[in-house]
Amino acid sequence: MKLKRILYVEDEPDIQAVARVALELVGGFEIRVCSHGAEALQQVRDFAPDLVLLDVMMPGMDGPATLQRLRADPATAHIPVIFLTAKVQESEVALYQAMGALNVIAKPFDPMTLADQVRRIWSEAHG
């Protein structure tokens, strides 16, 4: 299965903009950006992403709570999730992976290599 469509959930508009350029223009992905977890849960079925990139720290429903909601719904439980966060201590990464995330990409990320990082994590998970 090829990675094409990414749902990106991030509450900071400047980070949204940089990630959109990094993933669409540099990476060639089709991106839909959501500003918070509740919006992501509303958009995920309609957009049918191959992958969800999920910020951890967001107002309202944070990333881990959003992931739990995705996993609880049979229609979205299978969609792989990668967290994008500044919280990348080993114990935090282990916790996110135990929750069901494929992996974690550290913020701040390099816009020129973000798409490659996403592809590498995807490839490791999908052989």
Helices and strands as residue ranges (DSSP letters): E 5-9, H 13-20, I 21-26, E 30-34, H 37-47, E 51-55, H 63-72, E 81-85, H 90-98, E 103-106, H 114-126
